[in-house]
Amino acid sequence: MPTATNAQIEQIFREHYGRAVAVLTRSFGSIDAAEEAVQDAFSTALERWPATGLPPSPAGWIITTARNRAIDRARREASRADRHLAATLLDTPDVESQEHAVRDDHLRLIFTCCHPALATSAQIALTLRLLGGLTTAEIARAFLVPEATMAQRIVRAKGKIRDAGIPYRIPPEDQLPLRLRAVRATLYLIFNEGHSASETSQLIRTELCDEAIRLARLLALLMPDDAESWGLLALLLLIDARRASRVGADGCLVILSEQDRSLWDRVKIAEGQTIVRECLEANQPGPYQIQAAINAVHSDALFTGAIDWPQILVLYNQLITFEPTPVVALNRAVAVAEVEGPGAALILVDELQLGEYRMFHAIRADLLRRLDRRSEAVAAYEAAIALTKTDAERAFLQRRAAEVK
Amino acid sequence: MKQYLISLYQPDGPGRPDPEALGRIMRDVYAIRDELKAQGAWVFAGGLHDASTATVVRVRNGETLITDGPFAEGKEHIGGFTILRAPDLDAALEWGRRYAAATTLPVEVRPFREEGPS
């Protein structure tokens, strides 16, 4: 049997954390008790596995050990409530091996973490903590807040789940579309947080992207008939495939059309494009699928050497019927600029009320630059620079502004 | 069963619905109450006079201090509430949704700390 290092054990627990907490929360009726039990199992694994090697099924071992530790603890502490818990645990049939039961528990935990009664920031923190198995310290680092703040956010969210009686269940059919939308939005936000990386915390933020993709994959596998969840997974894969080419060696952002395509991740692109094709066949279009399709067309440039802008514009025309928002209109204008020219795009952009949004100024600046309206372009670049929060983006905008001057 | 407080938040001052609309709202609200009662979920409900009729009482160093209310400044105050029993937050939110739809007011759903006598 292979021996196990502490790092390996940590990795295994992180991988199976969500599944274990999900199953145990149902048996214990308490997220805190489930987490505590998994933590106990982790301590036991650290003691035993280096000597004994990995058990044949680490996931099963974690859940069984966690449950036994919880029973021990309840007997030892022997308060009335705990004795009741111990009785419940002993009565619980061993369902870990039943895949469909685990699937349902996993979904219960996902929907509970992303319940709309919780603030978005709490949904994100809980999802990363309970499903992703990230530590509170890691989540705090990723969101650039003090660890105590993040710890309090998680405690408060778990308190609301318990005290307000947020149910641990898969929503009924009539609520499912709305609740799924909330889950997808949370995963997308986690990805975006990682994607808009500032260099100071590059590593942990890359981990956020990986975690968002892992959870999006989990969601799609758990809800295989939900085309939008597949669309989300494809979208994240296709955006993430360009991760290595987004920032140049000089720390400056590289825009899509100027990226070194040889750095694109072909495996992720292939998977993303395959999912997009399958979504097209399923024919239940939605905003994530269309955004994935737009990114699939962008990725095609890897093979064709050119971006099919007319096709992208067609897709944006579809997207805007699903999401008639100023941000979508702004992104559509970028495609209009390529198909009909920067003048036509600028007319569209100038109608939008997006003065607080840095991309509005950045895109406007680019259109003005291409129309050779230099002083207006510089003013727009400066407005974008004032709103940007990442060094890479600032470096890019400053360079462009200097070129126009 | 848990107990939840459903509070209806009403804008202060004028802008109240006309008598006909108010009649319709009250009919809808009573219909929800009848349904709650039929399901054994109803605990208590009441409508309140304007927030301008509220008075705040404090005791400091043994002395009573009475001031004109309401306690919290704001443009909206509780105009009425219902206390109900529900198995979980989702069920309570569904009742809340129905009150919000009937009254067109925002509704706050808040759990009681202890389960009351059933």
Interface residues (C-beta under 8 A of the other chain):
Chain A: H115 A117 D163 A164 G165 I166 P167 P171 Q175
Chain B: K2 A86 P87 D88 L89 D90 A92 L93 R110 P111 R113
